[in-house]
């Protein structure tokens, strides 16, 4: 028996820059805050939910059960199970797909997908030789053995290693990878700055309209996304120095996402459960796909979503032009622009094994309330931010409205999904 | 315990929360007086803003999730300098040295957020007779926008002091040994960690020498840490407004491993911090929701 999995709504903390107002908050604190806001909004206190799936990209080893622990700190019934999932920046969308699939199969009738990241509270890792020495000393049976093991520590071992987002196989950061893609696809500086400025302006307008009033709950004195710069402009952004791609590079701190802290959640359920709880069904999860590219072999690191989109649309008999709204995660402005170019490139799409190019979209349908450049991008949280945002936008447009989500992720992966208003 | 009579007392208004150095030293000088004399006045300080970083560290040390609403035990910590201010004054014959924190009651009348600006008041009540001395109550009240948001009664036993009357029998539910369902491992430096966030500089929590001077073989953890940790363990079970009463039965030496056990009946939660095997209680807590 299959069911429709519908998005009922969502809740997140405002997002903020790393080291800012959430500097003292852990992933656990942030995720609990986002969950408790969701519970308050939909009257779920004391309720046993089918399952909560969440995750963080930067996670302490002591947080092996991060999501379950947050559930226990929240007002949900302590009998609510949870799991941690992680698929880099795609985490918050992958957790949504996981929950939606279980609902569609009838294994659960309600679920919460979530994601959180705190680059302020990131684990500091000790060097590999030091870690091995400490493990050896810990396993030593006698004091003498322990001292012998510890005596092998060298000053060079003591340098702590901050978490890195470098690709292990290429040694390049995500920005450096994207700089190669930017160059390859001929994305110029001006179009990147235009996209970044538009993201800020659209997000600011949505906040002004009260669009986020039922999607965000203030936390630790922050009531709005703290990275948002409503008064930024193409001129201001044009003055910034390149951050990636060398002195001639076109990628700056203004058209790249900032390291951010925040948590997001989405409530999903079967239509029957939503009706029984007198809760609105905004949009159903229609389909999803994950793809990966061979970036160690030279492929564009962040264009994984193109193949995923092509295969999913082929299966659904849809083209990108069939969508009323499109959300492309703004890892970098040039990622969005390269994705749009790749969709419309016959040779590129055929090389991916697709039947042909995916086509073009009306840019007025893209990221209409702003995206990660303006909101910020706490890695695992972004997918769970986009899902309720898009579901609400589609619901406002009326039944049958379709939305596409495309998210790039580290490791050359891409997660995509289709929502449709019910 | 009534807290309403603060208004009728003489009130000493302070510009800011007093520092604890000098007053604490005075409060630690033991009193030889058998007769209990207490300052009559209440001490009040308004416009108190909470330190977000210290609150976050307090939450970490005690095991609370960092939320917009603050733990009620944090509010107790904020009133503590006023306790010391009164006990350190020359009118008080009850001193911290030799006094034992026997019980604590607090009521959270409504959630208090980290952004709320607080008015703190503390006065002393008692003495009440006890079979081993005299009981003295430090009554704290916290107002937000003129309304009482929190009140707390901290009861000290001044050993060897005398108060007129018959000792009241403490109404305590009989302790039934049970297998603990949680185990807390308290590290040796926990007293130091809690001192940093509470500001309570009493050396019996941090120094073996000082602990010995007061008859403890090792430093003991602050009773208010154990109280806070027990509330933190209940976290999501706690209603928005509640009263918590704790009896400090036996101090916990550091480092040590203790047990924790809870039960719920008639809308109240009972939580005991017990010895590792569950045989003996260290702290007994009862939490009742308020509607």
Boltz contact constraints between the chains, C-beta under 6 A:
constraints:
  - contact:
      token1: [A, 24]
      token2: [B, 56]
      max_distance: 6.0
  - contact:
      token1: [A, 25]
      token2: [B, 66]
      max_distance: 6.0
  - contact:
      token1: [A, 29]
      token2: [B, 65]
      max_distance: 6.0
  - contact:
      token1: [A, 29]
      token2: [B, 66]
      max_distance: 6.0
  - contact:
      token1: [A, 32]
      token2: [B, 65]
      max_distance: 6.0
  - contact:
      token1: [A, 73]
      token2: [B, 65]
      max_distance: 6.0
  - contact:
      token1: [A, 73]
      token2: [B, 235]
      max_distance: 6.0
  - contact:
      token1: [A, 73]
      token2: [B, 236]
      max_distance: 6.0
  - contact:
      token1: [A, 74]
      token2: [B, 236]
      max_distance: 6.0
  - contact:
      token1: [A, 75]
      token2: [B, 236]
      max_distance: 6.0
  - contact:
      token1: [A, 221]
      token2: [B, 115]
      max_distance: 6.0
